[in-house]
Amino acid sequence: MTIMATPPRAGWYEDEEQRDNDLGPMPDEAEFHQLVRHLVADGDSRAATAGRLARRTLAEMGVTR
C-alpha cells in the first residue's frame, strides 16, 4: 500500500485560474469601453465648464519624468 504525503497539485497556472474564477464574473469588454467613453465625455464636459479647451497635460498636473 502506497501512502502519499500530500495530494497531487495541478500547478501554478491552475491555481491562478482558480483565483481568477473566485473573483466572479468580470465586466464584458464592451461594457468596459462604454464606461470609459462615458468617463471621458464627463471629464471633457467638466473641463469645458472650468474653461479648459484641452485635456490637462502631465506637466500641468505637476508630474515630471
C-alpha positions in Angstrom: 0.0 0.0 0.0 1.4 3.4 -1.0 0.6 6.4 1.1 1.0 9.9 -0.4 2.2 12.6 2.0 0.4 15.4 0.1 -2.3 15.2 -2.5 -1.1 16.0 -6.1 -1.5 19.6 -7.2 -2.4 20.9 -10.6 0.3 23.6 -10.6 0.7 27.4 -10.7 -1.4 28.0 -13.7 -4.4 26.2 -12.4 -4.0 28.0 -9.0 -4.1 31.4 -10.8 -7.0 30.3 -12.9 -8.9 29.3 -9.8 -8.1 32.6 -8.0 -9.4 34.4 -11.1 -12.6 32.4 -11.1 -13.1 33.0 -7.4 -13.3 36.8 -8.2 -16.5 36.2 -10.0 -17.7 37.4 -13.4 -15.8 40.2 -15.0 -17.5 43.0 -16.9 -17.7 42.4 -20.6 -15.1 44.2 -22.7 -17.8 46.2 -24.5 -19.2 47.3 -21.1 -15.8 48.4 -20.1 -15.3 50.5 -23.2 -18.7 52.1 -22.8 -17.8 53.0 -19.2 -14.5 54.6 -20.3 -16.3 56.6 -23.1 -18.8 57.9 -20.5 -16.0 58.9 -18.1 -14.1 60.7 -20.9 -17.2 62.5 -22.0 -17.9 63.5 -18.4 -14.4 64.7 -17.9 -14.4 66.7 -21.2 -17.7 68.4 -20.1 -16.3 69.3 -16.7 -13.2 70.7 -18.3 -15.3 72.8 -20.7 -17.3 74.1 -17.7 -13.9 75.0 -16.0 -12.9 77.0 -19.1 -10.4 74.5 -20.4 -10.3 73.7 -24.1 -7.9 70.7 -24.0 -7.3 67.9 -21.6 -4.7 68.6 -18.9 -1.1 67.6 -19.5 1.2 65.8 -17.2 3.2 69.0 -16.7 0.0 70.8 -15.6 -0.6 68.1 -13.0 2.9 68.5 -11.6 4.3 65.2 -13.0 7.9 65.2 -14.1 9.6 62.5 -16.0 
